[in-house]
Amino acid sequence: MEAAPPGSSRPTEPGPCLSGQRGADHAVSASLQSAAGTEPGRHPLAVAAVLPAGGCGERMGVPTPKQFCPILERPLISYTLQALERVCWIKDIVVAVTGENMEVMKSIIQKYQHKRISLVEAGVTRHRSIFNGLKALAEDQINSKLSKPEVVIIHDAVRPFVKEDVLLKVVTAAKEHGAAGAIRPLVSTVISPSADGCLDYSLERARHRASEMPQAFLFDVIYEAYQQVTYKRDLYAAESIIKERISQEICVVMDTKEDNKHIGHLLEEVLKSELNHVKVTSEALCHAGRHLQQIILDQCYNFVCVNVMTSDFQETQKLLSMLEESNLCILYPVVVVSVHFLDFKLVPPSQKMENLMKIREFAKEVKERNILLYGLLISYPQCLLPCTLEKLVISPWTSNDDQKLQESLRQGAIIIASLIKERNSGLIGQLLIA
């Protein structure tokens, strides 16, 4: 999702939710109930916000911290608090300020009649300030007067122009995926200098986005990460959790009609057997991609494209085109494993691989669009006819060729699972062999 550009809205007057907003508030409440998986009439999703406001104004070069600078004779942070207060479904707002500014902050709250605000002392870094805010919301803290939320919003104290629909979108996405944040189009050109200070390369602005506040997280996810690890490890822990969440569904894309059994269906069965904790579905790409489009809209981030009926990358290219046209890749990297089959007894590996090494070019191109493309080559005895394969799905393995195929498919499933779980950018464009 993209945040509204700065200056797109003006700060509204202080005060609680107005009666005229009742219909809008009811719609937001219904959206949050949907995000929480509850039915109308039951409690909606519990949401809180944390604002780190411990900055000392070094970057501005002024003695007064930016969050306390007056705008029309009113401190900037007051406008930000007002913007969050007017969102009725945010239950608690925790502000982290330095000890020397604690009384100043209390006077601002009193003067401008802010509600639902709790203060905590900021840490020496922004990271520690956020952690202190999270601790105030945790149920395991002694004498805590706040209740633990399900989702917590992290927002900058000096960004008052945040809209309710943006907050709702990041909260809803965080509920589903564990973490989410606002983005906006790049305005400036981003360049990478070489060692001698000259231009190495620049990013194509249309393909990239800038990360913005607000961000939202499942509270248990971010609080556990802050409790257990240092800052750098926090990032690794959060990355691991998000990878786990987006690896729970795999779509196997077939290049055949749904009523025709082939080796791809057998691979699907092995994937289901080996990855019993992962949802594995299949779709036929030849059916104009109607169901596949819906799977993409439902935000599946893992695809296994089985190329059997055609050679090389025709079907994989069709799938890549569909993914590039969607906005699926904006939030998270999408994994595509292009699977190919080869009977090493009939075709020399070097002959087949020469054609398949084109994957490097495709992978480099789609990486710019946040798609991670890998190749997988599976040994497939041609002596196993389609009718035999159909029986193999429900029959025990018997012949030597059957056993070899079973082992190849099992190794292939393990490789696919590893590629999806790790999302290793260092392996993109590689052709792995099972």
PyMOL commands that set and color helices and strands:
alter all, ss='L'
color gray80, all
select helices_A, chain A and resi 19-36+66-68+76-85+99-111+126-137+164-177+205-207+219-228+231-245+263-274+290-297+314-325+328-330+349-356+359-367+386-392+400-422+425-427
alter helices_A, ss='H'
color red, helices_A
select strands_A, chain A and resi 47-52+70-71+74-75+90-97+117-121+151-154+179-185+191-193+199-202+209-218+249-254+279-284+302-307+334-342+371-379+431-433
alter strands_A, ss='S'
color yellow, strands_A
deselect
rebuild
show_as cartoon
